[in-house]
Amino acid sequence: MQLQQTSVLEETLWEAVLNRDPTFEGKLFYGVRSTGVYCRPICPSRRPNRHQVCFFESAQEAEIAGFRPCKRCQPQSETVPIPAKAKVLAICRYIEAQSDRIPTLSELCSQVGMSPSYLQRIFKQIIGVSPFQYADALRSQRLKQRLQSGEEIAHAVYDTGYGSSSQLYEKAPKQLGMTPKTYQQAGKTISIVYAIATCPLGYLLVATTEKGICAVKLGDEADKLEHILIKEFHQAHIMRDDHTHKQWIEAILNFISGDETHLDLPLDIRGTAFQKQVWEALQKIPYGETCTYTDIARNIAKPQAVRAVGNACGANPIALIVPCHRVLRSDGSLGGYHWGIERKQKLLVQESTPKGNSKFKMTLADSLTLR
């Protein structure tokens, strides 16, 4: 039965929706009459017009009333009790404390009093990966830090919890993008090809390896963008070729002009487990919509990590493809943007413009700057 809507109760429920109050999870669902969609109170989508909203006690009641589930917050899926969330976060802290090994599943279960099957399911539901995948990502990050500091490979391998060097080398292409020796040498044997094109946002630099795009940068000066790229990959073999992967550059230019609303290009990027989690969350923000840093922190089950989310946005190596420009401050202001606040504003205005009405029109032939 739809929640009885006295003025006092409505005001309380509406405040929970406005504040994305997690304490109402599983107890409250709201429907938007203008769209026919119902959501959880913590949904990161824009807040609807108050007069269009009605409230329900369960997802089933909302669907009986004719509403369909939101694709972003998936209210029809099982909600997670707050005590379970606390236990999952405790497991994360426990895994992080084991710097030289990956704890077993039974060990983790004994820490929080959960069965293995329930722990696996609830951990993945909240964190997005299994306990082992979470621990493995942390182990990989610790190894990267030690290799970058110049530590001997054998010591770094064993001290970070790899049982043998062969175990690491089997995982190296996926986790490091290269062998440990090559990674330690800052990509010394890696070849990077980059191109620079002019666009309505200034200059666009796109750098690629044989696996995919490793960097997308925006700026006012082509030379400065080149300098930044070379500094980041200072031991790699880097060359400019404005004709390699022209279709990828064309897709990004079309995105800037508004002719494309989604970029699905091969990537070769590296980051911490947390950074990758943030970047994946950013890629789920629909074209033309925005959310806040607080929303992203909640979406990745780390509500206290708002500042860390902002840092991860700033460390995003592929502008536009990972759309960090769609993240705002809680007060609605633009916040920061690594490539300049004016570019962020232009991108948001462009994405709010109906397709076909864009003033950003430019062909690849017009935009490529050739030496």
BELWOPE-V670386 format. One record per backbone hydrogen bond with DSSP energy under -1.0 kcal/mol. NH is the residue of the N-H (numbers start at 1). CO is the residue of the C=O. E is the energy in kcal/mol with one decimal. If there is no record, write none. Layout:
# BELWOPE-V670386
<<NH	CO	E> <NH	CO	E>>
This chain:
# BELWOPE-V670386
<<10	6	-2.9> <11	7	-1.8> <12	8	-1.8> <13	9	-2.7> <14	10	-2.9> <15	11	-2.0> <16	12	-1.7> <17	13	-1.8> <18	14	-2.8> <19	15	-2.3> <21	16	-2.6> <24	21	-1.5> <25	22	-1.6> <27	24	-2.2> <28	24	-1.5> <29	56	-2.1> <30	39	-2.1> <31	54	-2.9> <32	37	-2.7> <33	52	-3.3> <36	32	-2.6> <38	68	-2.3> <39	30	-2.7> <43	40	-1.5> <52	49	-2.1> <53	50	-1.6> <54	31	-1.9> <56	29	-3.1> <62	58	-1.6> <63	59	-2.1> <64	60	-2.3> <65	61	-1.7> <66	63	-1.4> <67	62	-2.3> <68	36	-2.8> <70	38	-1.8> <74	70	-1.1> <77	74	-1.6> <85	81	-1.7> <86	82	-2.2> <87	83	-1.8> <88	84	-2.3> <89	85	-2.4> <90	86	-1.9> <91	87	-2.1> <92	88	-2.2> <93	89	-2.1> <94	90	-2.0> <95	91	-2.9> <96	92	-2.4> <97	93	-1.3> <98	95	-1.1> <99	97	-1.5> <108	104	-1.9> <109	105	-2.4> <110	106	-2.0> <111	107	-1.0> <112	108	-1.0> <113	109	-2.0> <114	109	-1.3> <119	115	-2.7> <120	116	-2.5> <121	117	-2.0> <122	118	-2.9> <123	119	-2.5> <124	120	-1.9> <125	121	-1.9> <126	122	-1.8> <127	123	-3.1> <128	124	-1.2> <134	130	-2.3> <135	131	-2.4> <136	132	-3.0> <137	133	-2.0> <138	134	-1.8> <139	135	-2.4> <140	136	-2.3> <141	137	-2.1> <142	138	-2.4> <143	139	-2.2> <144	140	-2.3> <145	141	-2.2> <146	142	-1.9> <147	143	-2.8> <148	144	-2.7> <149	145	-1.3> <150	147	-1.4> <151	146	-2.1> <156	152	-2.4> <157	153	-2.6> <158	154	-2.0> <159	155	-2.6> <160	156	-1.1> <161	158	-1.2> <162	157	-2.0> <168	164	-1.3> <169	165	-2.6> <170	166	-1.6> <172	168	-1.7> <175	171	-2.6> <176	172	-2.7> <177	172	-1.3> <183	179	-2.6> <184	180	-2.6> <185	181	-1.2> <186	183	-1.9> <187	182	-1.9> <190	187	-1.6> <192	237	-3.1> <193	208	-2.5> <194	239	-2.0> <195	206	-2.1> <197	204	-2.5> <198	367	-3.9> <199	202	-2.9> <202	199	-2.3> <203	219	-3.2> <204	197	-3.4> <205	217	-2.7> <206	195	-2.3> <207	215	-2.8> <208	193	-3.0> <209	212	-2.8> <213	266	-2.8> <214	207	-2.3> <215	207	-1.5> <216	317	-2.2> <217	205	-2.5> <219	203	-1.7> <225	221	-1.6> <226	222	-2.2> <227	223	-2.2> <228	224	-2.1> <229	225	-2.1> <230	226	-2.5> <231	227	-2.0> <232	228	-2.0> <233	229	-2.1> <236	233	-1.5> <237	190	-3.0> <239	192	-2.3> <241	194	-2.7> <249	245	-1.7> <250	246	-2.7> <251	247	-1.9> <252	248	-1.9> <253	249	-2.6> <254	250	-2.5> <255	251	-1.8> <256	252	-2.2> <257	253	-2.1> <259	254	-1.9> <260	254	-1.5> <268	213	-2.9> <276	272	-2.6> <277	273	-1.8> <278	274	-2.3> <279	275	-2.9> <280	276	-2.3> <281	277	-1.7> <282	278	-2.3> <283	279	-1.7> <284	281	-1.0> <285	282	-1.6> <289	286	-2.0> <291	326	-2.0> <293	328	-1.6> <296	292	-2.0> <297	293	-2.2> <298	294	-2.2> <299	295	-2.7> <300	296	-1.6> <301	298	-1.9> <302	297	-3.1> <305	302	-2.2> <309	305	-2.2> <310	306	-2.0> <311	307	-2.1> <312	308	-2.3> <313	309	-2.3> <314	310	-2.0> <315	311	-1.4> <316	313	-1.2> <319	216	-2.0> <321	319	-2.2> <322	318	-2.1> <324	322	-2.4> <326	323	-1.8> <327	324	-1.4> <328	291	-3.0> <329	333	-2.5> <332	329	-1.9> <340	337	-2.2> <344	340	-1.7> <345	341	-2.2> <346	342	-2.4> <347	343	-2.6> <348	344	-2.2> <349	345	-2.4> <350	346	-2.7> <351	347	-2.5> <352	348	-1.1> <353	350	-1.2> <357	354	-2.0> <361	359	-1.4> <367	363	-1.7> <368	364	-2.3> <369	196	-1.5>>
